[in-house]
Amino acid sequence: MAEQKLVEYTEDSIRSLDWKEHIRLRPGMYIGKLGDGSSADDGIYVLVKEVIDNCIDEHVMGFGKVIEVKIAEHRVEVRDYGRGIPLGKVVDVVSKINTGGKYDSGAFQKSVGLNGVGTKAVNALSSYFRVQAVRDGQAKWAEFNRGELVAESEGTLETKERNGTIVIFEPDNTVFKNYHFIPQYLEKQIWNYAYLNAGLTLQFNGQKYVAQRGLLDLLERQTDAESVRYPIIHLKGPDIEIAMTHGNQYGEEYYSFVNGQNTTMGGTHLAAFKEALVRTCREFFKKDYAPEDVRSSISAAISLRVQEPVFESQTKTKLGSVNMAPDPSSPTVRGYVVDFLKTELDNFLHKNPAVAEAMKKRIEQSERERKEIAGIKKLANERAKKASVHNKKLRDCRIHLPDAKSEDRLDTTLFITEGDSASGSITKSRNVQTQAVFSLRGKPLNSFGLTKKVVYENEEFNLLQHALDIEDGLDGLRFNRIVVATDADVDGMHIRLLLLTFFLQFFPDLVRNGHLYILETPLFRVRNPKKHEDTIYCYSEEEKQAAIKKLSTGGRKVEITRFKGLGEISPDEFGKFIGEDMRLEPVILQKESAIPKLLSYYMGKNTPDRQKFIIDNLIVERDEAEEIAEVA
């Protein structure tokens, strides 16, 4: 057998892929995970980002003060008013790898898209792609289908339009299956561009987005004004901007950017900020504070401009650069950030003693709280360590989010279920490589108004915390997605709210960073009773009616099953709902929402009238006498 394989290994076995074939065969290398749009880092948002990044680079170079973005259904249109792609290179720039203007450091300085791949990936992964450039009264356009040129203008055309570039595309639904754009994710993208580019106006579906004060505006919009302990500190220097404050929430909240790119996984610049913050506070207050006490309850944003940055992946979510510029004599990113913060924050605290005093009180409050629960924390961790060996609540998977070398790390998922039957169905049908299951015993404790001490006192919460590895922040988070999988009834709804309360109260950054989801499971199964392969699973009354219409052609009878709980769905069927076509509803925290007020309203000591209001507003569908509830 081995000899036969050697004989078959000839010149014909070697295959060269052209650029578009390679992108379509290995899209994850270029845009990260694919997804259906339910996660903020799904590929369809990366496609939008790649196109807008080019417009931003034009603005940064001083050309174009307005960018127009229109997104409706599955079509995206982006228009800038920069210089426009040189007309003779319109086709090459979007269809030839390693072709672009950003290799010429004189044309573009400190831009994001340095590798010449971005728009080519958008082109290759779109069922329709059109690019048009306008320069000095002349225009040139070209249209593509999955990277193949299908039409282009003959020569150049005369036009009265202003200079700039227009890109229109529709993501390929054979690559991004059942995809949909979530407006909140798009709006967050647009706001980030506004915060990082003072003087730029972005028009998104007719609404204007402008931020004049940079990261100060970002942090002001993201934090609850009533809970901040002192006015936001705003520091700016050459190629660096920082905004920070402390609040009353648990956890640490960071927004980090490099050359306008939202580095959601952090990197050297964010690590340097954390280090410098602790060092500066220790030296200023002349006390050896623990790092976790200095950083506890902080909200901070950092933006850095680096010449030719080195990222740890094509999607540019983590900075790996060592130096601020290619020149070896240039300062390191770490050194640059540490020196800047050490000087500027120290100066600020000396000039603003009231802010310094408020910061000191917040740090020392965190220190007291940490010491108060140190004893119970130690005991709880010892119990959790013993339980982890025989943890019946957790059925773990083999790959985890910190496994940097794994291509599947972003697919890692923890399902939180209630009840043995539901846990059993998911456990039997899951992908053991990337999907884990954590089983709850009944309804979890309502943690509203309680201190973090309860996380260690309550065995279930403590084991969940350890299963996720988030005791010391999100750096060690073991799963990219935490999925609440409960029945779609009032009891299941209550469990969802209790879990949401737990995460919002003690780990709000987990929710803010888009890791928490609700699993959508079908409400109905419509099938041909004699031919079970003709089966359609329906998630709404509308889908059920459409399925009945489709399967009952020719007078055939159809069988309709109403699923009342996850335990009723067999493992074989469940596998279809948590695989490639899994439907997830993200838990999106509106930035204007103050968490304490939100939790107080929904989970506080409500009157019966308010409880009735909550239940009434969670009902999305009625089927005869039954009610189905889900998270609003």
C-alpha positions as CSV (number, residue, x, y, z in Angstrom):
1,M,0.0,0.0,0.0
2,A,2.8,2.4,0.9
3,E,4.5,1.7,-2.5
4,Q,1.3,2.4,-4.4
5,K,1.1,5.8,-2.7
6,L,4.7,6.6,-3.8
7,V,3.9,5.7,-7.4
8,E,0.8,8.0,-7.4
9,Y,2.8,11.0,-6.0
10,T,3.8,12.6,-9.4
11,E,4.0,16.1,-10.9
12,D,0.3,15.8,-11.4
13,S,-0.2,15.7,-7.7
14,I,1.2,19.2,-7.2
15,R,-1.5,21.8,-7.7
16,S,-1.2,25.6,-7.7
17,L,-4.3,27.6,-6.7
18,D,-4.9,31.1,-8.1
19,W,-5.6,33.9,-5.6
20,K,-9.4,33.6,-5.5
21,E,-9.4,29.8,-5.3
22,H,-7.0,30.0,-2.3
23,I,-9.1,32.6,-0.5
24,R,-12.3,30.6,-1.1
25,L,-10.7,27.3,-0.1
26,R,-9.1,28.8,3.1
27,P,-11.2,31.9,4.0
28,G,-10.3,31.6,7.7
29,M,-6.7,32.6,6.8
30,Y,-7.9,35.9,5.5
31,I,-11.0,36.9,7.5
32,G,-11.0,34.7,10.6
33,K,-14.1,32.6,11.2
34,L,-17.1,32.7,8.8
35,G,-20.2,32.6,11.0
36,D,-23.7,33.8,10.2
37,G,-23.4,37.3,11.6
38,S,-24.5,36.5,15.2
39,S,-21.0,37.2,16.5
40,A,-19.3,40.6,16.2
41,D,-16.1,39.0,14.8
42,D,-17.9,37.0,12.1
43,G,-16.5,37.3,8.6
44,I,-19.3,39.5,7.1
45,Y,-18.2,42.3,9.5
46,V,-14.6,41.8,8.6
47,L,-15.5,42.3,4.9
48,V,-17.2,45.6,5.7
49,K,-14.2,46.6,7.8
50,E,-11.7,45.8,5.0
51,V,-13.5,48.1,2.6
52,I,-14.0,51.0,5.1
53,D,-10.4,50.7,6.2
54,N,-9.3,51.7,2.7
55,C,-11.5,54.8,3.0
56,I,-10.1,55.6,6.5
57,D,-6.5,55.3,5.1
58,E,-7.4,58.0,2.5
59,H,-8.8,60.2,5.3
60,V,-5.7,59.7,7.4
61,M,-3.6,60.8,4.5
62,G,-5.6,64.0,4.3
63,F,-8.1,63.1,1.5
64,G,-11.8,62.9,2.1
65,K,-13.8,64.1,5.2
66,V,-16.9,62.1,4.6
67,I,-17.5,58.3,4.2
68,E,-21.0,57.0,3.2
69,V,-22.0,53.5,4.2
70,K,-25.3,51.9,3.3
71,I,-26.2,48.3,4.3
72,A,-29.6,46.9,3.5
73,E,-30.5,43.2,3.7
74,H,-27.4,41.5,2.1
75,R,-25.9,44.4,0.1
76,V,-23.2,46.7,1.3
77,E,-22.3,50.0,-0.4
78,V,-19.3,52.1,0.7
79,R,-18.4,55.5,-0.8
80,D,-15.4,57.7,0.1
81,Y,-14.4,61.1,-1.3
82,G,-10.6,60.5,-1.4
83,R,-8.3,60.5,-4.4
84,G,-9.9,57.5,-6.0
85,I,-8.0,54.4,-7.2
86,P,-5.8,55.3,-10.2
87,L,-8.1,54.4,-13.1
88,G,-5.6,52.1,-14.9
89,K,-5.3,49.9,-11.8
90,V,-8.9,49.6,-10.8
91,V,-9.2,45.9,-11.8
92,D,-5.7,45.0,-10.5
93,V,-6.2,46.6,-7.0
94,V,-9.2,44.4,-6.2
95,S,-8.1,41.2,-8.0
96,K,-4.3,40.8,-7.9
97,I,-2.6,39.7,-4.7
98,N,0.2,41.9,-3.5
99,T,-1.0,44.9,-5.6
100,G,-1.8,48.1,-3.8
101,G,-0.7,51.6,-2.9
102,K,0.2,50.8,0.7
103,Y,3.5,49.2,-0.1
104,D,4.7,52.7,-1.0
105,S,5.3,54.2,2.5
106,G,5.3,57.7,0.9
107,A,1.7,57.2,-0.2
108,F,0.4,55.7,3.0
109,Q,1.8,56.1,6.5
110,K,0.6,54.1,9.5
111,S,-2.3,52.5,7.7
112,V,-4.1,49.3,8.7
113,G,-4.3,47.5,5.3
114,L,-0.6,46.8,4.6
115,N,-0.8,43.4,3.0
116,G,-2.7,44.0,-0.2
117,V,-5.2,41.2,0.6
118,G,-8.3,42.9,2.1
119,T,-10.4,44.0,-0.9
120,K,-9.3,40.9,-2.8
121,A,-10.7,38.7,0.0
122,V,-14.0,40.8,-0.1
123,N,-14.1,40.3,-3.9
124,A,-13.4,36.5,-3.8
125,L,-16.0,35.9,-1.0
126,S,-18.8,38.0,-2.7
127,S,-21.4,36.7,-5.1
128,Y,-21.5,40.3,-6.5
129,F,-18.7,42.9,-6.3
130,R,-18.5,46.2,-8.0
131,V,-15.7,48.8,-7.8
132,Q,-15.8,52.3,-9.3
133,A,-13.1,55.0,-9.1
134,V,-13.6,58.6,-10.0
135,R,-10.7,60.9,-10.7
136,D,-10.9,64.4,-12.2
137,G,-14.0,64.0,-14.2
138,Q,-13.1,60.4,-15.4
139,A,-14.5,57.1,-14.0
140,K,-13.7,53.5,-14.4
141,W,-15.8,50.5,-13.1
142,A,-15.6,46.7,-12.9
143,E,-17.9,44.0,-11.7
144,F,-17.0,40.5,-10.4
145,N,-18.6,37.3,-9.4
146,R,-16.7,35.3,-6.7
147,G,-13.5,37.0,-7.8
148,E,-14.1,36.5,-11.6
149,L,-14.2,39.6,-13.7
150,V,-17.6,39.6,-15.5
151,A,-17.8,43.1,-16.8
152,E,-15.9,46.4,-16.9
153,S,-16.3,49.8,-18.5
154,E,-14.6,50.3,-21.9
155,G,-11.8,52.7,-21.2
156,T,-12.8,55.6,-18.9
157,L,-16.1,57.4,-18.8
158,E,-16.8,61.1,-18.3
159,T,-18.6,61.9,-15.1
160,K,-19.6,64.9,-12.9
161,E,-19.2,62.9,-9.7
162,R,-16.7,64.0,-7.1
163,N,-13.4,62.1,-6.8
164,G,-13.4,59.0,-4.7
165,T,-14.1,55.2,-4.7
166,I,-17.3,53.3,-4.6
167,V,-17.5,49.7,-3.6
168,I,-20.7,47.6,-3.6
169,F,-20.7,43.9,-2.6
170,E,-23.0,41.1,-1.5
171,P,-21.3,38.4,0.7
172,D,-21.6,34.9,-0.9
173,N,-24.3,33.0,0.9
174,T,-22.7,29.7,0.0
175,V,-19.8,30.7,2.2
176,F,-21.6,32.7,4.8
177,K,-24.7,30.5,5.3
178,N,-27.9,32.0,6.5
179,Y,-26.1,35.2,7.3
180,H,-27.7,38.4,8.5
181,F,-26.2,41.8,9.6
182,I,-27.0,42.8,13.2
183,P,-27.4,46.7,13.3
184,Q,-25.8,47.1,16.8
185,Y,-22.5,45.4,15.6
186,L,-22.4,47.6,12.5
187,E,-23.1,50.8,14.6
188,K,-20.3,49.9,17.0
189,Q,-17.9,49.6,14.0
190,I,-19.0,53.0,12.7
191,W,-18.7,54.6,16.1
192,N,-15.1,53.3,16.5
193,Y,-14.1,54.8,13.2
194,A,-15.6,58.1,14.4
195,Y,-13.8,58.1,17.8
196,L,-10.5,57.4,16.1
197,N,-10.7,60.0,13.4
198,A,-11.5,63.5,14.6
199,G,-12.9,65.6,11.8
200,L,-14.3,62.6,9.9
201,T,-18.1,62.3,9.3
202,L,-19.5,58.9,8.7
203,Q,-23.0,58.5,7.3
204,F,-24.4,55.1,8.0
205,N,-27.9,54.4,6.5
206,G,-28.6,58.2,6.6
207,Q,-27.5,58.8,10.1
208,K,-24.3,60.9,10.9
209,Y,-21.6,59.7,13.3
210,V,-19.1,62.3,14.4
211,A,-16.8,62.4,17.5
212,Q,-14.7,65.6,18.1
213,R,-13.0,64.5,21.3
214,G,-11.7,61.1,20.3
215,L,-11.4,58.4,23.0
216,L,-12.9,60.8,25.6
217,D,-16.1,60.6,23.7
218,L,-15.8,56.8,23.5
219,L,-15.3,56.3,27.2
220,E,-18.0,58.9,28.1
221,R,-20.5,57.0,25.9
222,Q,-19.5,53.6,27.2
223,T,-19.6,54.3,30.9
224,D,-22.3,55.2,33.4
225,A,-21.8,58.8,34.4
226,E,-23.3,58.2,37.8
227,S,-20.9,55.3,38.7
228,V,-17.5,56.8,37.7
229,R,-15.3,57.7,40.6
230,Y,-13.6,60.7,39.0
231,P,-13.8,62.6,35.7
232,I,-12.3,60.7,32.7
233,I,-8.5,61.3,32.4
234,H,-7.7,62.1,28.7
235,L,-4.0,62.0,27.6
236,K,-2.7,62.6,24.1
237,G,0.7,62.5,22.5
238,P,2.4,61.8,19.2
239,D,0.9,58.6,17.9
240,I,-0.8,57.7,21.2
241,E,-4.1,58.6,22.9
242,I,-5.4,57.2,26.2
243,A,-8.6,57.7,28.2
244,M,-9.3,56.1,31.6
245,T,-11.4,56.2,34.7
246,H,-12.5,53.9,37.6
247,G,-16.1,52.9,38.3
248,N,-18.0,50.7,40.7
249,Q,-18.3,47.7,38.5
250,Y,-16.5,44.4,38.8
251,G,-13.9,43.4,36.3
252,E,-11.7,45.5,33.9
253,E,-12.9,47.0,30.7
254,Y,-10.5,47.9,27.8
255,Y,-10.9,49.3,24.3
256,S,-7.7,49.0,22.3
257,F,-6.8,50.2,18.8
258,V,-3.8,50.2,16.5
259,N,-3.9,52.4,13.4
260,G,-7.7,52.5,13.8
261,Q,-8.0,48.8,14.0
262,N,-10.0,47.5,17.0
263,T,-7.5,45.0,18.6
264,T,-10.1,43.0,20.5
265,M,-7.5,40.5,21.6
266,G,-5.2,43.3,22.9
267,G,-1.5,42.8,22.3
268,T,1.8,44.4,23.3
269,H,0.3,47.9,23.6
270,L,-2.5,46.9,26.0
271,A,-0.1,44.8,28.1
272,A,2.2,47.8,28.3
273,F,-0.6,50.1,29.4
274,K,-1.6,47.7,32.2
275,E,2.0,47.4,33.3
276,A,2.6,51.2,33.2
277,L,-0.7,52.0,35.1
278,V,0.3,49.8,38.0
279,R,3.9,51.1,38.1
280,T,2.8,54.8,37.9
281,C,0.2,54.4,40.7
282,R,2.7,52.6,43.0
283,E,5.3,55.3,42.5
284,F,2.9,58.2,42.8
285,F,1.1,57.0,45.9
286,K,4.3,55.5,47.3
287,K,2.6,52.2,48.1
288,D,3.2,48.7,46.7
289,Y,-0.4,48.1,45.5
290,A,-1.3,44.7,44.1
291,P,-1.8,44.9,40.3
292,E,-5.3,43.6,40.5
293,D,-6.3,46.3,43.0
294,V,-5.0,49.1,40.7
295,R,-6.8,47.7,37.7
296,S,-10.0,46.5,39.4
297,S,-13.1,48.4,38.1
298,I,-11.1,50.3,35.5
299,S,-12.5,51.5,32.1
300,A,-9.8,52.5,29.7
301,A,-9.2,53.0,26.0
302,I,-5.8,53.2,24.2
303,S,-5.1,54.0,20.6
304,L,-1.7,53.7,19.0
305,R,-0.3,54.6,15.6
306,V,2.5,52.3,14.5
307,Q,4.5,52.4,11.2
308,E,4.1,49.0,9.5
309,P,2.5,47.1,12.5
310,V,2.9,43.4,12.9
311,F,-0.3,41.6,13.9
312,E,-0.6,38.0,15.1
313,S,-3.3,37.2,12.5
314,Q,-4.7,38.4,9.2
315,T,-7.8,39.7,11.0
316,K,-5.5,42.1,13.0
317,T,-7.1,41.6,16.4
318,K,-3.9,41.3,18.4
319,L,-0.8,43.5,18.0
320,G,2.5,41.6,18.0
321,S,4.8,44.5,16.9
322,V,8.0,45.1,18.9
323,N,9.0,48.5,17.5
324,M,7.0,51.7,16.7
325,A,8.7,51.7,13.2
326,P,10.7,49.3,11.1
327,D,13.9,51.0,12.0
328,P,15.5,48.9,14.8
329,S,16.6,52.1,16.5
330,S,12.9,53.2,17.0
331,P,11.4,52.7,20.5
332,T,9.6,49.5,21.3
333,V,5.9,49.6,21.6
334,R,6.2,48.6,25.2
335,G,8.8,51.2,26.0
336,Y,6.9,53.9,24.2
337,V,3.6,53.3,26.0
338,V,5.2,52.8,29.4
339,D,7.3,56.0,29.1
340,F,4.3,58.1,27.9
341,L,1.9,56.9,30.6
342,K,4.5,57.2,33.4
343,T,5.2,60.8,32.5
344,E,1.8,62.1,31.5
345,L,-0.3,60.2,34.1
346,D,2.1,61.3,36.9
347,N,1.9,64.9,35.7
348,F,-1.9,64.7,35.5
349,L,-2.2,63.3,39.1
350,H,0.1,66.0,40.5
351,K,-2.0,68.7,38.8
352,N,-5.3,67.2,39.8
353,P,-5.1,66.2,43.5
354,A,-8.9,65.6,43.8
355,V,-8.7,63.0,41.0
356,A,-5.6,61.4,42.6
357,E,-7.4,61.1,45.9
358,A,-10.5,59.6,44.3
359,M,-8.3,57.1,42.4
360,K,-6.5,56.2,45.7
361,K,-9.8,55.5,47.5
362,R,-11.0,53.3,44.7
363,I,-7.8,51.3,44.7
364,E,-7.8,50.9,48.5
365,Q,-11.5,49.9,48.4
366,S,-10.6,47.1,45.9
367,E,-7.8,46.1,48.2
368,R,-10.1,45.8,51.2
369,E,-12.7,43.8,49.2
370,R,-10.0,41.4,47.9
371,K,-8.7,40.8,51.4
372,E,-12.2,40.3,52.9
373,I,-12.9,37.3,50.6
374,A,-9.3,36.0,50.5
375,G,-10.1,33.2,53.0
376,I,-13.3,32.0,51.4
377,K,-11.8,32.3,48.0
378,K,-8.9,30.0,48.9
379,L,-11.3,27.4,50.3
380,A,-13.6,27.7,47.3
381,N,-10.7,27.3,44.9
382,E,-9.4,24.2,46.7
383,R,-12.9,22.7,46.4
384,A,-13.1,23.6,42.8
385,K,-9.7,22.1,42.1
386,K,-10.8,18.8,43.7
387,A,-14.2,18.9,41.9
388,S,-12.5,19.6,38.5
389,V,-11.0,16.1,38.6
390,H,-14.5,14.6,38.8
391,N,-16.6,17.5,37.8
392,K,-20.0,16.0,36.8
393,K,-21.3,19.4,35.8
394,L,-18.7,20.0,33.1
395,R,-18.3,17.8,30.0
396,D,-15.2,19.5,28.6
397,C,-14.0,19.7,25.0
398,R,-10.4,19.2,23.6
399,I,-9.7,22.6,22.1
400,H,-9.9,25.9,24.0
401,L,-9.8,29.6,23.1
402,P,-6.2,30.1,24.4
403,D,-4.9,27.4,22.0
404,A,-3.3,29.9,19.7
405,K,-2.2,27.3,17.1
406,S,-5.6,25.8,16.6
407,E,-7.7,27.1,13.7
408,D,-10.9,26.0,15.5
409,R,-10.2,28.1,18.7
410,L,-12.8,30.7,17.8
411,D,-15.5,28.0,17.5
412,T,-15.0,26.9,21.1
413,T,-18.4,26.9,22.8
414,L,-19.7,26.2,26.3
415,F,-23.4,25.3,26.5
416,I,-25.0,26.0,29.9
417,T,-28.0,23.7,30.2
418,E,-30.6,22.9,32.9
419,G,-31.8,19.4,33.6
420,D,-30.4,15.9,32.9
421,S,-32.4,15.2,29.7
422,A,-31.3,18.5,27.9
423,S,-27.7,18.1,29.1
424,G,-27.7,14.5,27.9
425,S,-29.0,15.4,24.4
426,I,-26.4,18.1,23.9
427,T,-23.6,16.0,25.3
428,K,-24.4,13.1,23.0
429,S,-24.7,15.2,19.8
430,R,-22.0,17.9,20.4
431,N,-18.6,18.2,18.7
432,V,-16.2,17.0,21.4
433,Q,-13.4,18.9,19.8
434,T,-14.9,22.4,20.3
435,Q,-18.1,22.1,22.3
436,A,-18.4,21.6,26.1
437,V,-21.5,21.3,28.3
438,F,-22.0,22.7,31.8
439,S,-25.1,21.3,33.5
440,L,-27.1,23.4,36.1
441,R,-29.0,21.8,39.0
442,G,-32.3,23.6,38.9
443,K,-32.5,27.4,39.0
444,P,-29.3,29.3,40.0
445,L,-29.2,31.8,42.8
446,N,-30.5,35.3,42.1
447,S,-27.2,37.2,42.7
448,F,-28.6,40.7,42.3
449,G,-27.3,43.1,44.9
450,L,-24.9,40.5,46.3
451,T,-21.1,41.0,46.5
452,K,-18.5,38.9,44.7
453,K,-18.2,36.8,47.8
454,V,-21.3,34.9,46.6
455,V,-19.3,33.6,43.6
456,Y,-17.1,31.7,45.9
457,E,-19.7,30.7,48.5
458,N,-22.1,29.3,45.8
459,E,-20.7,26.0,44.6
460,E,-22.4,26.2,41.2
461,F,-21.2,29.8,40.5
462,N,-17.7,28.9,41.6
463,L,-17.5,25.8,39.4
464,L,-18.9,27.8,36.4
465,Q,-16.3,30.5,37.0
466,H,-13.5,27.9,37.0
467,A,-14.9,26.1,34.0
468,L,-14.6,29.4,32.1
469,D,-11.3,30.4,33.8
470,I,-12.4,34.0,34.3
471,E,-11.6,34.5,37.9
472,D,-8.7,36.9,37.0
473,G,-10.2,38.5,33.9
474,L,-10.8,37.5,30.3
475,D,-7.2,36.8,29.4
476,G,-7.6,33.1,30.2
477,L,-11.2,32.7,28.9
478,R,-11.4,29.0,27.7
479,F,-14.4,29.4,25.4
480,N,-15.1,32.0,22.7
481,R,-18.9,31.5,23.1
482,I,-20.9,30.9,26.2
483,V,-24.3,29.7,25.1
484,V,-27.3,29.6,27.5
485,A,-29.4,26.7,26.4
486,T,-32.7,26.6,28.3
487,D,-36.3,25.7,27.4
488,A,-38.3,28.4,25.6
489,D,-40.9,28.7,28.4
490,V,-41.3,31.0,31.4
491,D,-39.2,28.8,33.6
492,G,-36.4,28.6,31.0
493,M,-36.7,32.4,30.7
494,H,-36.3,32.8,34.4
495,I,-33.1,30.7,34.3
496,R,-31.8,32.9,31.5
497,L,-32.4,36.0,33.5
498,L,-30.7,34.6,36.5
499,L,-27.6,33.7,34.5
500,L,-27.6,37.1,32.8
501,T,-27.7,38.7,36.2
502,F,-24.7,36.6,37.3
503,F,-22.6,37.6,34.3
504,L,-23.7,41.3,34.2
505,Q,-23.1,41.7,37.9
506,F,-19.7,40.1,38.2
507,F,-18.3,39.7,34.7
508,P,-19.8,42.5,32.6
509,D,-16.8,42.6,30.3
510,L,-17.7,39.0,29.2
511,V,-21.0,40.4,27.9
512,R,-19.6,43.6,26.5
513,N,-17.0,41.7,24.5
514,G,-19.7,39.6,22.8
515,H,-19.1,36.2,24.3
516,L,-22.6,35.5,25.6
517,Y,-25.4,34.0,23.5
518,I,-28.9,32.4,23.8
519,L,-29.3,29.2,21.8
520,E,-32.3,29.2,19.5
521,T,-33.9,25.8,19.1
522,P,-36.8,25.0,16.8
523,L,-40.3,25.3,18.1
524,F,-41.8,23.0,15.5
525,R,-40.9,20.0,13.3
526,V,-42.9,19.7,10.1
527,R,-42.4,16.5,8.1
528,N,-43.8,13.9,5.7
529,P,-44.9,11.0,8.0
530,K,-44.0,8.5,5.4
531,K,-40.7,10.0,4.2
532,H,-38.8,11.5,7.2
533,E,-36.0,12.9,5.1
534,D,-38.6,15.5,4.1
535,T,-38.4,17.3,7.4
536,I,-38.2,21.0,8.1
537,Y,-37.4,22.5,11.5
538,C,-39.2,25.8,12.2
539,Y,-38.2,28.6,14.6
540,S,-41.4,30.6,14.3
541,E,-45.0,30.4,13.3
542,E,-44.2,32.0,9.9
543,E,-41.6,29.3,9.2
544,K,-44.1,26.6,10.3
545,Q,-46.8,27.9,7.8
546,A,-44.2,28.1,5.0
547,A,-43.1,24.5,5.7
548,I,-46.7,23.2,5.8
549,K,-47.3,24.8,2.4
550,K,-44.1,23.4,0.9
551,L,-44.6,19.8,2.2
552,S,-48.3,19.5,1.7
553,T,-48.3,20.0,-2.1
554,G,-50.3,17.4,-4.0
555,G,-52.6,16.9,-1.0
556,R,-50.0,15.1,1.1
557,K,-50.6,15.1,4.8
558,V,-47.9,16.6,7.1
559,E,-47.0,15.7,10.7
560,I,-46.5,18.7,13.0
561,T,-44.6,18.3,16.3
562,R,-44.4,21.1,18.9
563,F,-41.2,20.9,21.0
564,K,-42.0,22.0,24.5
565,G,-38.5,21.5,26.0
566,L,-35.0,20.7,25.0
567,G,-35.3,17.3,26.6
568,E,-37.9,16.3,24.0
569,I,-35.4,16.7,21.2
570,S,-33.5,13.5,20.4
571,P,-29.7,13.6,20.4
572,D,-29.7,12.8,16.6
573,E,-31.9,15.8,16.0
574,F,-30.1,18.1,18.4
575,G,-26.9,17.6,16.4
576,K,-28.5,19.5,13.6
577,F,-29.2,22.5,15.8
578,I,-25.7,22.9,17.3
579,G,-23.7,22.3,14.2
580,E,-22.9,24.4,11.1
581,D,-26.4,25.9,11.0
582,M,-26.6,26.7,14.7
583,R,-28.8,29.7,15.4
584,L,-27.5,32.0,18.2
585,E,-29.0,35.2,19.5
586,P,-26.3,37.4,20.9
587,V,-26.8,39.1,24.2
588,I,-25.9,42.7,23.3
589,L,-25.5,45.2,26.0
590,Q,-26.5,48.6,24.8
591,K,-23.7,51.0,25.8
592,E,-26.1,53.6,27.1
593,S,-27.5,51.1,29.6
594,A,-26.3,51.5,33.1
595,I,-25.9,47.9,34.4
596,P,-27.0,48.7,38.0
597,K,-30.2,50.3,36.8
598,L,-30.9,47.5,34.3
599,L,-30.4,44.8,37.0
600,S,-32.4,46.7,39.6
601,Y,-35.4,46.9,37.3
602,Y,-35.4,43.3,36.1
603,M,-34.0,41.5,39.1
604,G,-34.8,43.7,42.1
605,K,-37.7,43.4,44.5
606,N,-40.4,44.1,41.9
607,T,-44.0,44.6,42.6
608,P,-46.4,42.0,41.0
609,D,-47.4,44.6,38.4
610,R,-43.8,45.0,37.3
611,Q,-43.3,41.2,37.2
612,K,-46.4,41.0,35.0
613,F,-45.0,43.7,32.7
614,I,-41.7,41.8,32.3
615,I,-43.4,38.5,31.5
616,D,-45.8,40.2,29.0
617,N,-42.9,41.9,27.2
618,L,-40.9,38.7,26.9
619,I,-43.7,36.8,25.1
620,V,-43.0,36.6,21.4
621,E,-45.6,34.1,20.2
622,R,-48.8,32.3,21.3
623,D,-49.9,29.0,20.1
624,E,-53.4,28.2,21.3
625,A,-53.1,28.3,25.1
626,E,-49.3,28.0,25.2
627,E,-46.9,30.9,25.5
628,I,-43.3,30.8,24.3
629,A,-40.9,33.3,26.0
630,E,-37.4,34.4,25.1
631,V,-34.9,37.1,26.0
632,A,-36.0,40.5,24.8
